[in-house]
Amino acid sequence: MTAAAAFIPASPPPAAARRRLGGARIAGLGILALWTLLGVAILWLLVAGYDGEMIARYLPRILDGVLTTLQLVGLSLVIGAALSIPVAAGRLSANPAIGAVTFAYSYFFRGTPLLAQTFLVYYGAGQFVGFFREIGLWWFFRDAFNCAVLTFALNTAAYQAEILAGAIRSVPRGQWQAAQSLALPRGVTLARIIVPQALITALRPYGNEVVLMIKGSAIASIITVLDLMGQTRYAFSKTYDLQVYLWAAILYLAMVEILRRVWDVLERRLTRHLQRTD
Amino acid sequence: MNEALSLLSFGPTGWGDEIASGVWVTVSLAASTLPFGLALGFLVALAKTSEDAYLRAGANIYTTLFRGLPELLTLFLIYYGGQIALSAFTQRLFGQPTEVNGFVAGLFALSLVFSSYASEVFLSAFRGIPAGQYEGAQALGLNRIKTMRLVILPQLVRLALPGLSNLWLILLKDTALVSVIGLSDILRNTNVAVGNTKEPFLFFFVACMIYLVLSMVSSIAFGFISGWAERGQETRA
């Protein structure tokens, strides 16, 4: 047996690795500096261009536009959600004819620009004035807001149907089989077992769809709807002051960010039974 | 029916040639946005995977901004903001204002939007590559650039392709917005045709069908590209 002949003398810990000013840090600081510069420039534009009269004249209109945008988006989403249920059922149907029709619907509305669809409905309806007068629906198509709601609802119904159908498909087959072995009728299986599980998968895509709808609703301004974008364009056409677009940008960003935060909370709340606590 | 066909025919009486030139503008705008959007999106994704918190924050601001703004508003901000800035600049420099090119403004705005979405696609693709790939490359003595080029990128393309093909289809549809700033794309030219013929339903329906055909052709092309990107996958049993 050998014993250590000498103690290793105590020594101070090695010097901490020197904080290197690496490429990533420099790039990061540079980019943040650019953002700060942009923020300051925007702030300066808003402060230096402060015009009490302009704000008094156009800010109420623009806030009114926010309300119109929210109405537009809310109505379209609710109507679209209702429409998406039969479309999703069709997409999941075993009947090839129903499947083909709903696929064509979904493909058309997801494959063409929302702007083109809006033109098709709004200006296209104008071509059939006589027909719509006859069936007493002209009052509906005469108003740009109604046309925008109709188009957006049809559009979002196609997307929501895909979300719903995809979520239902993602529920494992065993769930259907277990329900069947318990002799549950199809309707109950769907309502009590499949859809609740599907909705949790669908939550995130639904949130994205709402954000896309808020952003997409700006298109309504092109067919003369005075939503947030429409009021902004009106104010810009009167003042040629870029400020109004910055106001709109801030308002849109606020709407989208608030929605995203709320959705995150909602998702965490609804999936709390799935979270592992260990 | 015959009337509709004559309206859509080529030549001085029909609108076929105008619409065809619109298709060319749409396709060339989308195609020239793609490389800028991809390159920028890749860089932003790289920044997001960086270990440096400042770099990550800078990249996240970028995505929050351009994914949160309506595409139409981004386009207007670039177009009118660029117009005002460039006019002031050239006025001072050359004594006369310059016009902002609608195509360039559209290219710029669409690249910003595309790249902010693409960065998220690339980011999740980066996360799909196991750390062992980096370690293996390091063990072989590859430097960082070679690791990226020879080991990571080929796998990244395969993982990112489905997301990118979706973004391409969205980009094709978003190009329709440039018609609002007066660029003669499909929608703008059909709009002009509508103004002259008073046949809105026919022309806008045709425009929609053209967009559908473009996205179908793209889907077929993406089928081939994904076959190519996954060429190494089949042999592995």
Interface residues (C-beta under 8 A of the other chain):
Chain A: G22 A24 R25 A27 G28 L29 I31 L32 L34 W35 Y107 F108 G111 T112 P113 L114 L115 A116 Q117 F119 L120 Y123 G124 G126 Q127 F128 V211 I214 K215 G216 S217 A218 I219 S221 I222 M229 T232 R233 F236 L242 Y245 L246 A248 A249 Y252 L253 V256 E257
Chain B: A47 S50 E51 D52 A53 Y54 L55 R56 A57 G58 A59 I61 T64 L65 G68 L69 P70 E71 L72 L73 F76 L77 Y80 G81 I84 L169 K173 D174 T175 A176 L177 S179 V180 L187 N191 V194 K198 E199 P200 F201 F204 F205 A207 C208 Y211 L212 S215 M216
